[in-house]
Amino acid sequence: MRFAAAPTALARRDDDALLILDRATGDYLEVTGAGARMWELVVAGCERGAAVDALLDELDVDRATAEADLDAFVADLRARGLLVEAG
């Protein structure tokens, strides 16, 4: 399944942090490190497997951790309305 940034989500990189604004609610979310990279991979249209492979190449993490962290990150952003299924 592929995802995209919600139409109301506006993301901006600020040094090591990625700031995501939900223009509908005015809420900000700041993610750093692996979270910022996960956002980049997900909104670029990477399928889950490709995103996990990229994280394994770039980070010192095992596959199970990368999968669990990515799944939790995507679920959280979907619950916040910041990610939608790409269609």
N, C-alpha and C positions, 0 to 999 in steps of 0.2 A: 504494500500500500504506500502511496506517495502522498506527501503533505505539502501545503503551501502556507505562507503567512496569511493570516486572516486579513480581509480588506481593511480592517480597523487597526491592524498592527503596524507599527512603524519602528524599525530597528536601526540602531546607529552604533557603530564601534567607537569606543573611547578608550584608547590605549589597550589595556588587557581586558577591559570590561565591554560587554555588549548590553546596551540599554534598549529595552523593548517597551514602547508606549502603546497602551490600548487607548486609542483616540475615542472610543465609545464611552469608556469609564473614567479616563484620566489616570488610570493606574500605571505605574512603572514597574518593570521587573529588570533587575540587574543580574546578569549571569557572567561568570568569568571562567577562564581555563577551559576545561573539557565541555562545559555547558555552552560556551560561546561557539566552540567548534561544532558541537552537535547541532545547534541552530543553523549554522552555515550549511552543513551537509543536508539537513532535512529540508530546508527551504530551497536548496538547489535542486531538489527533486530526487535525491538519492533514495533508492529502495533500502529497506532495513539492512539487508545483507551487505550491500555496498558501503553503507554508513558504518556498520560494525567493522568491516575490513579496514576502512580508512582510520578508524579510531585505534585499531590494533597496530597499524603501521606507525601511527603518530604518538601514541601514548604507551606508557609502561603499565599495561593492564591485561588481564586474561579475558578470553572470549566471553565467559559467563558473566563477568562483571560488566564488560562493555555492553552486552545485550541487555542486561537488567537495567543498567543506568540509562541507556538510550530509551528503552521502553517506558521507564518511569518519567523521564524528561518529556517525552512526547505526550504521555498521558496527562501530565501536569499542565502542559501548554494547551492541550485540547480542552481540558477542564476550565482553564482560564479564558478560553475563546481566542487564543492567539494563533492557533494552528487549525487549519481546516483540511479535509481530504481534497487532494488535487483531482480534478476531474476533467 
